[in-house]
Amino acid sequence: MSVEEDTANHGRLLRTVRGPQDVKRMSGEELDVLAAEIRDFLIAKVSRTGGHVGPNLGVVELTLAMHRVFDSPRDRLLFDTGHQSYVHKILTGRQDGFDKLRQRGGLSGYPSQAESEHDLIENSHASTALSYADGLAKAYALRGEARSVVAVVGDGALTGGMCWEALNNIATAGNSLVIVVNDNGRSYSPTIGGLADHLSSLRLNPGYEKVLDTVKDALGSTPLVGKPMYEVLHAVKKGIKDAVAPQAMFEDLGIKYVGPVDGHDVTAVEAALRAAKNFGGPVIVHAVTRKGYGYRPAEEDEADCLHGPGSAFDVETGALLAAPSVKWTHVFADELLAIADERPDVVGITAAMAEPTGIAKLARKYPERVYDVGIAEQHAATSAAGLALGGLHPVVAVYATFLNRAFDQVLLDVAMHKLPVTFVLDRAGITGPDGPSHYGIWDMSVFGVVPGLRIAAPRDAATLREELREALAVDDGPTVVRFPTGAVAADLPALRRVGPVDVLAESARTDVLLVAVGSFGQLGMEVAARVAEQGYGVTVVDPRWVRPVPAELVDLAARHRLVVSVEDGVRVGGVGDALGQAMRDADVRVPLKDLGVPADWHPHGTRAQILADLGLTAQDVARDVTGWISGLDATPDRLTASDAAAQN
């Protein structure tokens, strides 16, 4: 029997859940059945669409307990990154939307305000939820509103600096706030027995704290003996607690700690959350869970417990159903390893994403030359600066959208010191199902203002390998190599090269210079063919290195009647913008039209769907180009390209 058939036959209890109130009424036995049904539901649905499987299978009981203890949406439940929010979606009336999870018009793969009043923040960058929670708790306290704030943060997210900045402020503020640490990173010996339970309840009993204060005051007023005696008694108490629970680090910050508790025991988690809710100050509830719990393929996946298969997968094995293809990430990983074999100064840095970014291949062969800094992109950039100062050439591999978090470090810690650090940006451009927070559309604009930074945008596997080597040959400043997600298109050879610029197609007529950035090379070829059918000649070029703008590209622009740029980054401050400025500086008066992504929050869908919405298809661009160039023909008094060249 398939998982979907099993879900249909045994999902009767799940079908009765239309909101959190339905879960509150269930008995312990019913909750166990419901947890199993939720897992079956998740596996069946996500196996069709792709999505975050492992994280959600690990938080089923934890999420059930949260919705039984707290009253969402009045009480605010915040999920750090949102990878583990699917169970929350199920319990808040969104079961029917899972058939189109991460698809056009369907549920987002992250919390979404547009979907439900139960979703407040749409964060999908890690280590942010505690800062949101700190501000919310302060706001509710100032407004006199008795509302609970609960932040679920993974042990991985705690490697991010923002978490510790937030914890420092949370402890200082002292507001009522519950932090659920979803710890699935390693196994802890479960803390069980009456002593552990007693200590946990004591730590959260306000009366216990008052007694401690009274004792402290009384002993403190006793000369000579009092203060030392209190410190000894307090140290004994703290020593006993440390022996049964790893809470010292948090309590030293001034935040109460409960745990560790079995995150797959609804009753245990519920008891801990109720105690935390009633304490009246900041509390950490440490829940130990297993990522991928209850699904054998996920539990046996050593790499990431089926963290987030991007497409449909086989329910029985967990293997992706799509035919294998050469991915951009694979090409980068292979070439980086080849370069590392030749150059012992090349090292790799990853921010907790060794497998997704391809750095893992280097780590397997040269483990001593790869550094995983955790979810800490800012630290990654400045640590790379230190490596470069020490005579190495670090390669920092991150998703394009995540490097935004380290702009200041790239600007002042790396570029200002003219250090040879190469940032390799995976998932650049419109990436599709993960939605606006993961679209890598900002990098060419944001980092284009950094002095001395060079940005390469390869169009295929051959140019990725070539441009990566060129980047690693630079020794007087930082470089960026960016590429999209998914399969690599067939290599597109150049007809010739002008400086760093590849000429991909040219005509006897020099009507249009089409600047096709990166993976839009093939689109440029298709546009040229369509425009040629209307009698116009198009020269298609790939700049290869888009920042700074090559002087040769400006020279080519001066020889044409119209320049059109097309890129998969935001238009404001993008490649087209930079080219226009370079042309003005060189007094090249050829009209320029820049096509790209509007600076906005674009919904999730496939890459093809989003590009079609934005008018970035061969048909759309060809129609625009034809209209623009024919418009020039209709204006005979317009300065021609030859006239402009003569004046220059």
Helices and strands as residue ranges (DSSP letters): H 3-10, H 12-15, H 20-24, H 28-49, H 54-57, H 60-69, E 76-79, H 86-91, G 95-100, H 129-143, E 149-154, G 157-159, H 161-173, E 177-183, H 194-203, H 206-220, H 226-244, H 248-253, E 256-262, H 266-279, E 282-288, H 296-299, H 328-342, E 346-350, H 354-357, H 359-365, G 367-369, E 370-372, H 377-389, E 393-399, H 400-403, G 404-406, H 407-408, I 409-415, E 422-426, G 436-438, H 443-446, G 447-449, E 454-456, H 461-473, E 479-482, E 496-498, E 501-505, E 512-516, G 518-520, H 521-532, E 538-542, E 545-547, H 551-558, E 562-570, H 575-585, E 592-597, H 607-613, H 618-633, H 641-647
